[in-house]
Amino acid sequence: MTGKKLLRSLTKTILLIVIVISCLTCGWQHQAIAGLAQGDAITDPKTILRYALPIDNDMVRRLQGDIEDLSRQLRVKMWGRINRDIKDAAFVLRVRRDKIMAGVPEAAQPRAEILLDELTTGVEELKELAKDRDRESLYINRRKLLDIITELEESMVVGYPFEIPEEYANLPQLLGRATVEMTTNKGDLTIVIDGYSAPINGGNFVDLVNRGFYDNLDFNRAEEFYILQGGDPPGPEVGFIDPETEQYRAIPLEVLVPGDSEPVYGVTLEELGRYLDTPVLPFNAYGAIALARPEDDPNGGSSQFFFFKFDTELTPPGYNLMDGRYSVFGYVVEGKEVLEELTAQDKIISAKVVKGLENLVQPV
């Protein structure tokens, strides 16, 4: 065993021991240990973001699942299952198209019809590629179709899914999604911020990006394999001082769990005894971006954030203790190779909101 593999093995063992001890001390041994091995957890950030959209349309989700599943089957060359997924996607598009369209608002329907035509053509192309067993082209075309499905699903969102508590009316809110381009000295990152699941945390980050707050700031902390943290301004302050109020802008912990009508604010899921609940935006994916905060204060976050450098060997889905303790508000969707190289010796050159700024609502 090489030194690197030995380190990974030892680290994983230590993680498991820590988690089991936590389970024992919290009194939820059997349930928690049984729930650790979540082999089917979603680790692709774009897939997590698709499922996080507040829509209710079984047919488009079925179509999405068929196309997403191709990646897993292609890895193991399960051609029978690949053909079955493609056949089912074609069936949904041919026979259940009206059910998909039923979930699209009238104003968005002309564009949705075009997207469905593109998907129908694309799935027919998948059939031919599968006949030739052209794995590389199947991977490429699958990604293109999923981008189309994302646009289609985004067009299905109507209104905003919940009321944000009045006590946070003094904070910026992101009532939708936004895309941020972050330029570093190592390269560029594209980050999608999900205000449907984290409107306060997402709104705070997008507001600070739009102010230019993060421009020319150094990354200030890095933990090997796990964390890259930034957003600490120079000087004695550890967060953002709002020029309107001259006060520290404190941002609460904010975690939405599937099935809940609104996020949990100001308290960890662990403190609520919800040890096995997985948030809508989990730490499953490499490049999750979350609000940094003092360890003893769930409501003490401000400008500092961190990227979670997920590693399938060291922090497999179901084994990390981050979910529900920190607020994820988005994911790096492009630039993983750049994030892998960034350390505390690097810096943010600039950050800019390139899409969705109209979803940012400032306090009145």
Residue, then its C-alpha position, 0 to 999 in steps of 0.5 A: m500500500t502506498g503512503k497516500k493510500l495508507l493515509r486515506s485508509l487510516t483517515k477513513t477508519i478514524l472518521l468511522i470511529v468518530i461517527v460511531i462514537s457520536c452515534l453511541t453518545c447521542g443514543w441513536q446507535h442502531q438507526a444511525i449506524a444502519g443509515l450510514a452506508q448510503g451507496d445511492a447518494i447523489t454526488d453530481p452537483k447539477t443533479i442535486l440542483r435539478y432535484a432541488l427545484p420546487i416542481d411536482n411533475d412525475m413525468v419530467r422526473r422520470l425522463q430526468g432519471d432515465i437520462e441520468d441513469l445512463s452514466r452509471q450503466l455506461r461505467v459498467k457497460m450494462w448495454g441492456r439497461i442502457n437500451r432500456d433507459i433510452k427506450d423508456a425516455a423515448f416512451v415518455l417523450r412520445v406518449r406522456r408529453d402532454k403530462i410534462m406540458a401540464g406542468v409548464p406555465e402558459a407563458a413558458q409553453p412555446r419554449a417548452e415545446i421547442l425543448l421537448d422537440e430537442l429532447t425527442t431528437g436527442v433521445e433518438e440519437l442516443k438509440e443509434l449511439a447505443k447500437d454502435r456502443d459508442r460510450e464517449s458520444l453517449y456521455i457527451n450527448r447525455r450531458k447535453l440532454l440533461d442541460i435541456i431538461t434543466e431548462l425545461e424543469e426551471s420553466m416549471v417553477v411557479g412563484y416561490p415555495f414558502e414564506i420567509p420568516e419576518e425576522y429575516a426581512n432585514l436581510p437580502q433574499l435570493l428568491g430563485r437562483a443565481t450564477v456566480e463566476m469567480t475568478t481566482n489566480k488558479g482559474d475560474l469557478t462557476i457557482v450556482i446559488d440556490g435561493y429556492s432552498a437557502p434564500i437568506n444564505g444565498g441572498n447574503f452571498v449574492d449581495l456580497v458578490n454584487r457589492g464586490f466584497y470578495d474581490n481581491l480577498d485571499f482564501n484564509r483557511a484550508e484543511e487538506f482533503y476537505i475545506l477551502q475557506g474564504g471571505d474574511p476581510p482584512g482588518p479586525e472584522v471577521g465578517f461584513i459590516d453593513p454600511e447602512t446600519e454600521q452593524y455586523r451582518a449576522i446570517p442564520l443557519e438555514v437548512l431545508v429538508p425534503g418534505d418540510s414546508e420551509p427551512v429550519y433556521g438558527v438550530t442544527l438538525e442534530e440539536l432537533g434530534r433529526y440525525l438521519d435527515t438529509p437536506v435538500l442541499p447536502f454535502n454529497a457533491y465536490g464543491a458544495i459551498a456553505l456558510a462558515r460560522p463560529e462552532d458555538d453559534p449557528n447564527g454567527g455567520s456573515s461573509q465567510f464561506f467554504f467550499f467542501k472538497f468532497d472525496t469519495e474515499l475519505t468522505p463518502p456520502g452518508y459518512n460525513l457529519m456536516d449535513g444539518r450543521y452548516s448551511v449549503f447554499g450552492y455548488v461549483v458546477e464548472g471548475k472542479e479541476v481549479l478548486e482541486e488546486l486552490t489552497a490558503q496561499d491563493k486568492i479570489i481575483s473577482a466574483k461577479v453575478v452573471k445570471g439571476l441578479e433579478n432574483l435578489v431582493q434587498p430589504v426595504 
